[in-house]
Every structure is written in C-alpha cells, then in structure tokens.
Amino acid sequence: MAGDAVSSAMDELATLTADLRAWLSWQEMLGSSSLPRESLLKLPPVEIPAKTAPRVAGTPAPRAVTPTPKVAKKAAPAVAASREPVAVKGPVATPPASPPATPPKGRPLLTEKWKVLMDGPTTHQVTGSIGARLTLVRGSGSSPQAESMLNRMLENVVGLSRDEVCIVDLIRDTRAPSEIGQGFREAVAELKPSLMLVMGTFAVRALFGDEKAVSDLRGAWTQFPCAGGTVALRVTHHPEAILALAARGQSAPKREAFADLKELGQRLT
C-alpha cells in the first residue's frame, strides 16, 4: 500500500506543479513576478516510507521521485491592497496649507531691468510729493548749475522749496518726444497735479506735439486734460537753456522765465 501512497502523493504534487505553472503564466501576462504565498509556502507534506515494501508480482513499478528545485522568491512589487476604507471617529486634523511665497520686505518683485522688458521702457521719473501744490515737468538731464538756478527760482520767485514740488523728469532717448509724452499723459492722473509748470522745448513737444516750441505757449495759461478735467499749466524756459543762452549774451529768456514764475507764484497765493 506504500506504493499507492507514493503514487497519490506524486499525483498531488504534479497537480500543484501544473497549478503553479498556470498561475505563473497568468502573473507574467499581468506583468508581475510574485509567487503565490499559500500554495508555495504551505504545500502538504509528502510522506515517503523509509523502506519500500516488496512489489507484488503483476503491479507496476513505482515511479522515481525527482526532487523539485527550489525557486528563489522574488520581492513582490508594492501594490496597494484593496481594502474597505476605515472609518475614523472624531475630527481629522488636516495639515496646514503652506503660505504663498512672498518677496522679502523692502525688495521689489521685479528689478528695473525686468520692468523695462515686461512693461516697456519708462517715459518719466518722479521725485517729490505726489499731489503737491505744484507739479514741474521738464526733460531729464541737468547740470549742477541749472539745478542750483532752479532751486533759487522756486524759492525766491514762486515761494516754494524744492521739497514742496513734485518734479517729473521726462526721459530723453531715441524715441520721439510725443511718444514720451504719451506715457506721461497716461499717468498724469496718478500725480494729482493742482498746478503745472512745463519747462523747456523737450517737455513742450512731449505734451503738445513734436512741432511745438516754448515761444508758442509761454506767456499765457493753458488748460491740460487730466482725469476727465483740466489742470492750469504755465510754460517757461528750462534753466539749462537760460544758462546756455546767457553765455551767448542773450538775457531775454531769463527775464521771460522770471515773469512766468512770478505769475505762477501769484496763482499759488
């Protein structure tokens, strides 16, 4: 009967081997190389008697048992187990949202170089107080002598110190003055001007056209459009031009500028 036991064990082993091969073929099709746990690790023990009973005549000889080679177990890929969600009692703490990144205080979001690339070249620069009683508009670039003359003109004739005036320097570059003036006209409402003083040919052309000159507008008040209304405006010579013409013996621009600023001072009182 021991032969029957061996034959039965071999048949069961053959069946398990066939099942294992079929299972491995299926896993290979799915892209996995893991082995079944239960069928591989918990194989039923095969009992082989130590001594084989004498074979009865007429019965087939028992088949030789070939040991199954051990298969190296490979690490199974990490696959999320499909389980039912576990109900959590009580409030669930949610991680705090990370605050948005903010630039350090005192540092602009964009440097001046990137502002030029993103928004285009600037048309003017502003110094002084926004909404001052007087807004002065001129072309950029002035010598120290002209700056000193401007300070004296404001203090002695108009009656205002430089710190009480909002000064707008229009950028001088390869662009036409009217193109520079367009940028100023778009931003003039933000300056909140009460009274305007335009000095020099470049500023006049920027605000009134490339063909205009100081002589076309000075000596009288002009209304400049601003925020749906108008602002009173006076035109006069630039201190730099007054100095240059005085060096050539022409003193008329200085007298004309004095008259214009005197009229401006009376308008402010």
Secondary structure, DSSP 8 states (H G I E B T S, - for coil): -HHHHHHHHHHHHHHHHHHHHHHHHHHHHTT-----HHHHHT-------SS-----TTS------------------------------S--------------TT--SS-HHHHHHHH----EEEES-TT-SEEEEEES---HHHHHHHHHHIIIII---GGGEEEEEE--SSS-HHHHHHHHHHHHHHH--SSEEEESHHHHHHHH-TT--HHHHTTS-EEEEETTEEEEEEEE--HHHHHHHHHTT--HHHHHHHHHHHHHHHHH-
